[in-house]
Amino acid sequence: MNSLENLKKNCSIPRRKRHSLVDWFKMTEQEVLDTFAAEPNAIKLGEGDEQFVYIPGTRKNKVLLVAHADTVFRDNDLSVGYKDFNYFSLTDKVGIGADDRAGCAILWNLRRLGHSILIPNAEEKHCVGSQFLLKQEGWREVINDHQFAIQFDRMNGRDIVTYDVGTNDFVKYLEQNITGYKASSGSFTDIKMLFDKYKHEKENRVICAANISIGYYGQHFDRERLDVREWNRTLSLIHKFLSKEDLQKFVQSERYQQSPSYPTQYTNYNNNHRRHWDNNSCVETVKTTVDSEPKQSLIIRLEDIVICPHCELYFDKPEAVNNGGKCVGCKRFI
């Protein structure tokens, strides 16, 4: 079997169709912000880490959709590999950046539904972009003028995390409308900063917010991966949910108290995240509470690689066979 070093020399996905899922991984954080800022009616404020883009919604009962522009890996020339419905990095010491470029890609696909979009920068630096927004006059009222908020910045495949910026009724509402997704616990992200009711003058008018799983694992490490099936499931279910006309409004009338019935293993990421890596594996093995069995290591041999003549995506031969002779990336016949 050829070494991982040889694989990294030969496997890459150059830029293809603009705004494809892979393209988001390869953007800098400024490119992400500028892309959303180019949308009609977009408002872009600040610079550097203290920066955000807001696109106002057009619906009467609009929801605020949030994803952050930065990753812990900044401005790197990323090479991306693909196998068994997973994207992962082939670049030494650089992760794929699915946290939170996968979330940005979801917002891009939802931008025509009439909901508001917020892209803050520097979430990985304790939500600097969100803190900057809260300091701007009138913006606390802007973000609370929604039915509720959803952020797409959660690992795993089926989690709903509200930290302490939601209510029990709000959690039940999401569980009923996002089939198969269940309440979990988490540490911190932008919505925790933005919707802390004690940061707002009118505490009883602060809307509820939740963070939803988008299918990434091993974030903040170079072995990070994105399960495309889980990412697509979240996108599909959320698209259906947010297309409804009768979306309810939820405010934090009471402090959200986490139910003691929630799985305790969610509270410690290191307890359920086991890293397995060898010289020939492209993706770690990850065991989660969602799947009863651990993910298998994804191994690609150079002699089994197919190169798409249209988009130059590298993937293994069985994928081409299973996909009817079409590229798994651009969907064209190879």
N, C-alpha and C positions, 0 to 999 in steps of 0.2 A: 504494500500500500504506500502511496506517495505521502510525503510529510505535509503537515498543515502549512508549513512555510511555502512549499511549492504551490499549494492550492491558493494561497493568498496572492501569489504572483500572477496567477492565471485567471482568477475569478473576480469579476467586478460587474457592476451595473452602471454604465454611464447614463447621463440624463437622457430621458426618452420623451414621451409625451408630457407636455407641461402639466404640472399639478397631479401627476400620478402619485400613488402612495409612496413609491420609492423616492420620488423627487423631493418630497418633504423632508426625508431623512438627510438629504444632501444639501439642504439650504443652510445658510447662516441664520442666526436669530434675527438679524436686521432684514434679511431677505423675506423671512416669514412675516415680519411686521409690515414691510413695504407692500407685500402681496395683498394683504388684507386692507391696507390703507388705500390701495388703488381701486377698491370697490366703491360703487356709487354711495354717496352720503357718508362715507367713512370719516371719522374724526381721529386724528393721530396727535397725541400730546407727549411732550418730553423728549429726552434723548438718552442714549446709553441704557443703563439698567433702569433708570427712572423713566419708563416709557410704556405707553399702552395704546392700543387701537380699539375704537368702539364703532360698531356699525348699528345704528338704531333700527329696531324692528318696525314693521309696517302693520302688523296685526293688532287688533284691539286687545286681545288677551295674549300678549306676547310673553315669551320666556327668555331669560338671559342665559346664553350659552357661552361657556368659558373654557379656554385652553391656554396654556402659557407657551411663549415663543422660544424660550431657552431650553437647553439641556445641560447636563453637567459636562458634556463634551462640546467645546466651542470651536467653531471655524476650522474644522479638520477636513482633509480630503478623504472622505469616507468611501470605502469599497463595501458593497453589500452582497451577501450570498443568500440563496434561497433553497430550501428543501423541506418536503413534507408540510407545506403550508406555513412555513416559518421563514421570516426574514431575520438576518443576523449580520453582524459586522465581520468583515474579513481583515480589518485594519488593526494592527497591534495597538493595544492599550486604548482603543477607542470603541465605545459602544455605539449601537445603531441610533440612539437618540429617540426611540419610540416614546419615551417619557420626555417631552410630551408632543413630539411631532405627529404621533398617531392621533392624538387628540385634535391637533390643528387640522389634520386631513379630514377628520369627521366633521368639524365645523365648516370646512370648505364645501363638503357635500350637503350640508344642511342649510347653507346660506340663502337659498331661494324660498324657504318656507315662511318667511316673514317674521322670524324671531330675531332678537338682538344678539350681537356677537361681541364678545370682549376678549381681546388678546393682550394680557399683561406680560411684561418681560420680567426676567430675573426671579422667577418663583424659586429656583434652586438656591437663591441667596436670601432666603427668608422673605420672599414675596415683596421685593423692592418695588416692582411696578405697581402692585396693588396698593402698597402703602402710599406711593406717589399719587395714585388716583384719589384716595381718601382725603388727601390734603388739598385737592383742588375744589374750589368753591362750586357748590351745586351738584357735584357728582355723586354724593351719597343719595340724593333724591333721585337722580337718574337711574342708578342701579336698582333702587327699590321700587321703581315704577314698572314692575313686572309681576307675573303670576308667581314665579319662583325662579330659581337659578339651578342650572345643571353644569357641572364641570366634567370634562372628559380627561381625567388624569389619574386613573386608578389602575393598579396592577390586577392580575387575575382575570377571570372571565365572566363572573356573575355577581360582583359586589356592588352594594349601594352603601356609601359611607356619608353620614351627615355630620360627623364630629359633634359639636354642640350648637349647630346652626340650623337645626330642623326640629320638627315635632313628631310625636308618634303617629299622628294622623297623616302627616306628610309622607312618612316612611311607608305606611300601609298603602297609601295612594300610589306611590311609585311601584311597590311590589305587585300591586294589582294590574298595573298598566305596562310594566316591563317584565314580561313572562319569564320566570325562572331566576330572576335576580333577587338576592336577599340582603338584608341589612348586615353590615359588618362594621368593624371599627378601624380607624386609621389614625395617623399622626397629625399631618398638617398639609395644607395646600392653599391656593388663593382664596377659595370661598370661606375658609376659616378666618382669614384676615378681613375679607371684604364685608362679611355679614355677621361679625361679632357685634351683637346688639349693643354692647356697652361702648362701642366706638361711634354710635349714632345718637343724635340728640333725641329723636323720637323713637325710643326703643320698641314701642308696641307696633311700629309700622315696618320693621325690618323683615324682609321676606325670608322664607326658608330656602335652603340650598342643599345640594347633594353632589357627591362625586361618584361617577359610574365607571366600572371596569371597561377597559378597552383592549385587553388581551396581551399586555406586555409582561415580561418576567425578567428578573435579574437586573432591574434598572440601577443606574449609577455604576455598573460594572461593564467591562468590555465584552462580557459574555451575554449581554442583554439580547433578548429576542422578542419578536412580535408574532403571535399566532394570528394569521390572517383570517381564519375561520371565526375566531372569537371577536376580532375587530369588526368584521363584516356583520356578525350577528348583532352586536351592539348598535352599529349604524342602522341596520334594517329595522330593529325594534324601536329605536328612538325616532327614526323617521316616521314610522307608523303612528307612534304615540303623539308626537308633536304636530302631526297633520290634523289632529282632532280639533273641532271647533269649540268645544266646551271645556277647555283646560281650566282647572280651578285655581284659585289664589290661596296661598298659604303664607301666613305671617307667624313670627315667633312670639306668640302670645304667652308662651311659657318656655322655660329652659328645657331643652330636650334631655331626657334622662335615658341613658343607654340601658336596654333591657338586660337583666342578668342571664337571660336564656341565650344570649349570643354566644357562639363558639369561642371558648377562651383561647384556642390556638390562633385566632386572628390577631390577638393582641401582641404577639411577638413574631415579627417577620422572620427573624433568624431561626426560630424553632421549626418553621415549616418550609424553609428554603434551604435545600441541600445541594451544594455545588459539586458536580462531577465533571472532570475535564481530563482529557488525555491529548497526546500529540496529534491525533488524527480527527478528533471530534470538533465540529464547527459550532455546536450549541450545547450548553450545559444541560444536565438533567435536573428538572425542577419538580418537586412534589408539592402539591397544593391541596387544600381542603376541598376544592371543587372536584378534582379528579381523584378517584380511588387508587389509580396506579400512577407511578411517576412517568413523566414524559421521557421517551427514549432519546438517547444521544443521536444527533443527526450527523451522519458520516457520508462524505462525498469522496469518491475516488476520481482522480483526474481522467482516467480512461472511460469513465461512465458519463462524462459531462457533455451536454448538448449546448451549443451556442446559437441563439436565435439570430438569423441573418437580418432581421428587421430592427429589433431593439437591442440586440447584443446582450440579452439576459443569459446568464449561465445557470443551468439547472441539470438535474440528472435524467437519464434516459427514461426510467419508469414514469416520471412525471409527464413526459411528452406522450407516452403511450396511453396513460390514464386520461390525458386531456384530449384524446382524439387526434393526436398529431399536431395540436396547436400549442403555441408558446403560452406558458402559464402567466406571463406578464402582459404582453400586448394582444394575446388571443388570436394571433394570425398563424396560418399554417407555416410550418417550418420545412 
